[in-house]
Protein backbone atom coordinates (compact mmCIF):
# COMPACT_ATOMS: atom_id res chain seq x y z
CA UNK A 1 0.00 0.00 0.00
CA UNK A 2 1.33 3.42 -0.90
CA UNK A 3 1.58 6.30 1.56
CA UNK A 4 0.40 9.71 0.45
CA UNK A 5 3.10 12.40 0.70
CA UNK A 6 3.07 16.13 0.14
CA UNK A 7 6.19 18.04 -0.90
CA UNK A 8 6.96 21.68 -1.62
CA UNK A 9 9.02 22.53 -4.70
CA UNK A 10 10.28 25.72 -6.24
CA UNK A 11 7.81 26.56 -9.07
CA UNK A 12 10.52 26.42 -11.75
CA UNK A 13 11.78 23.05 -10.47
CA UNK A 14 8.22 21.71 -10.43
CA UNK A 15 7.61 22.82 -14.05
CA UNK A 16 10.87 21.18 -15.17
CA UNK A 17 10.03 17.94 -13.36
CA UNK A 18 6.50 17.87 -14.81
CA UNK A 19 7.91 18.48 -18.29
CA UNK A 20 10.45 15.65 -17.84
CA UNK A 21 7.68 13.30 -16.64
CA UNK A 22 5.57 14.21 -19.69
CA UNK A 23 8.56 13.57 -21.99
CA UNK A 24 8.90 10.11 -20.40
CA UNK A 25 5.17 9.48 -20.79
CA UNK A 26 4.59 9.02 -17.04
CA UNK A 27 2.79 10.96 -14.35
CA UNK A 28 4.61 13.47 -12.17
CA UNK A 29 3.94 11.21 -9.16
CA UNK A 30 5.49 8.20 -10.94
CA UNK A 31 8.48 10.33 -11.93
CA UNK A 32 9.05 11.34 -8.29
CA UNK A 33 8.61 7.71 -7.12
CA UNK A 34 11.22 6.52 -9.63
CA UNK A 35 13.70 9.22 -8.62
CA UNK A 36 13.32 8.38 -4.93
CA UNK A 37 13.57 4.62 -5.59
CA UNK A 38 16.65 5.11 -7.77
CA UNK A 39 18.33 7.33 -5.17
CA UNK A 40 17.70 4.89 -2.33
CA UNK A 41 18.58 1.76 -4.27
CA UNK A 42 17.29 -1.69 -3.48
CA UNK A 43 16.44 -2.47 0.14
CA UNK A 44 18.97 -4.57 2.01
CA UNK A 45 17.83 -8.16 2.46
CA UNK A 46 16.65 -8.96 5.96
CA UNK A 47 18.63 -11.53 7.87
CA UNK A 48 17.04 -14.94 8.05
CA UNK A 49 16.21 -15.58 11.71
CA UNK A 50 16.80 -19.30 11.26
CA UNK A 51 20.57 -18.64 11.30
CA UNK A 52 20.26 -18.13 15.06
CA UNK A 53 19.05 -21.64 15.71
CA UNK A 54 21.42 -24.55 16.24
CA UNK A 55 24.36 -22.23 16.95
CA UNK A 56 25.25 -24.28 19.99
CA UNK A 57 24.35 -27.67 18.62
CA UNK A 58 26.43 -30.41 20.17
CA UNK A 59 26.33 -34.14 20.65
CA UNK A 60 24.78 -33.85 24.09
CA UNK A 61 21.85 -31.66 24.95
CA UNK A 62 22.38 -28.81 27.38
CA UNK A 63 20.12 -26.88 29.66
CA UNK A 64 21.73 -23.46 29.95
CA UNK A 65 19.40 -22.34 32.73
CA UNK A 66 20.35 -25.36 34.82
CA UNK A 67 24.01 -25.69 33.84
CA UNK A 68 25.09 -22.07 33.44
CA UNK A 69 27.30 -22.05 36.55
CA UNK A 70 29.18 -25.12 35.37
CA UNK A 71 29.48 -23.74 31.83
CA UNK A 72 30.89 -20.42 33.04
CA UNK A 73 33.30 -22.18 35.43
CA UNK A 74 34.56 -24.41 32.62
CA UNK A 75 35.09 -21.43 30.31
CA UNK A 76 36.95 -19.50 33.01
CA UNK A 77 39.08 -22.55 33.78
CA UNK A 78 40.02 -22.97 30.12
CA UNK A 79 40.94 -19.29 29.95
CA UNK A 80 43.04 -19.70 33.10
CA UNK A 81 44.93 -22.59 31.54
CA UNK A 82 45.98 -20.38 28.63
CA UNK A 83 48.06 -18.32 31.02
CA UNK A 84 48.82 -14.59 30.98
CA UNK A 85 48.08 -12.76 27.76
CA UNK A 86 46.20 -15.74 26.32
CA UNK A 87 49.43 -17.60 25.53
CA UNK A 88 49.87 -21.24 26.26
CA UNK A 89 52.15 -21.52 29.23
CA UNK A 90 53.20 -24.04 31.82
CA UNK A 91 49.67 -24.08 33.23
CA UNK A 92 48.33 -25.12 29.83
CA UNK A 93 50.66 -28.14 29.64
CA UNK A 94 49.38 -29.56 32.91
CA UNK A 95 46.08 -31.36 32.96
CA UNK A 96 44.64 -30.48 36.37
CA UNK A 97 41.22 -31.68 37.39
CA UNK A 98 38.33 -29.81 35.86
CA UNK A 99 35.71 -28.15 38.06
CA UNK A 100 33.21 -30.72 39.23
CA UNK A 101 29.66 -30.50 38.04
CA UNK A 102 27.04 -30.14 40.71
CA UNK A 103 24.54 -32.95 40.90
CA UNK A 104 20.88 -32.07 41.29
PyMOL commands that set and color helices and strands:
alter all, ss='L'
color gray80, all
select helices_A, chain A and resi 11-24+28-40+49-52+64-82+84-86+90-93
alter helices_A, ss='H'
color red, helices_A
deselect
rebuild
show_as cartoon
